[in-house]
């Protein structure tokens, strides 16, 4: 991620250049917490891309 950002980011097909940032939260291996945090990442943090939790039970909750 740092290398991509240092190189100027990624140019999308419409010419927009984007850089990356990461934010992590502890879901406490709790499905309800995963839902809260995914909502927070999108609505408050403005996330455009999410990586799912490690387990299928938590992923299905997301």
C-alpha positions as CSV (number, residue, x, y, z in Angstrom):
1,X,0.0,0.0,0.0
2,X,2.8,2.4,0.9
3,X,4.6,1.7,-2.4
4,X,1.5,2.3,-4.4
5,X,0.8,5.6,-2.6
6,X,4.4,6.7,-2.9
7,X,4.2,6.0,-6.7
8,X,1.3,8.4,-6.9
9,X,-1.6,6.0,-6.4
10,X,-3.7,4.1,-9.0
11,X,-5.4,5.8,-12.0
12,X,-8.9,4.5,-12.5
13,X,-10.4,4.2,-16.0
14,X,-12.1,7.6,-15.7
15,X,-8.8,9.3,-15.0
16,X,-9.3,9.7,-11.3
17,X,-6.2,9.0,-9.2
18,X,-6.8,7.3,-5.8
19,X,-4.5,6.5,-3.0
20,X,-5.0,4.0,-0.2
21,X,-5.4,4.1,3.6
22,X,-6.2,1.3,6.0
23,X,-8.2,1.3,9.1
24,X,-8.7,-1.7,11.4
25,X,-11.0,-2.4,14.3
26,X,-11.1,-5.4,16.7
27,X,-14.4,-7.3,16.1
28,X,-13.8,-9.4,19.2
29,X,-14.8,-12.4,17.1
30,X,-18.4,-11.3,17.6
31,X,-20.8,-11.4,14.7
32,X,-22.9,-8.4,16.1
33,X,-19.7,-6.4,16.5
34,X,-18.7,-7.2,12.9
35,X,-22.0,-5.7,11.7
36,X,-21.5,-2.6,13.8
37,X,-18.0,-2.1,12.6
38,X,-18.8,-2.6,8.9
39,X,-21.5,0.0,9.2
40,X,-19.1,2.3,10.9
41,X,-16.4,1.8,8.3
42,X,-18.8,2.7,5.5
43,X,-21.0,5.4,7.0
44,X,-18.5,7.1,9.3
45,X,-15.1,6.3,7.9
46,X,-16.1,6.5,4.3
47,X,-14.6,3.1,3.3
48,X,-14.9,2.2,-0.3
49,X,-13.4,-1.3,0.0
50,X,-13.6,-3.8,2.8
51,X,-11.7,-7.0,3.5
52,X,-13.8,-9.6,5.3
53,X,-13.1,-11.1,8.7
54,X,-11.1,-14.3,9.0
55,X,-13.9,-16.8,9.7
56,X,-16.9,-17.8,7.7
57,X,-19.3,-17.1,10.6
58,X,-18.0,-13.6,10.9
59,X,-17.9,-13.1,7.2
60,X,-21.6,-14.1,6.8
61,X,-22.5,-11.5,9.5
62,X,-20.7,-8.8,7.6
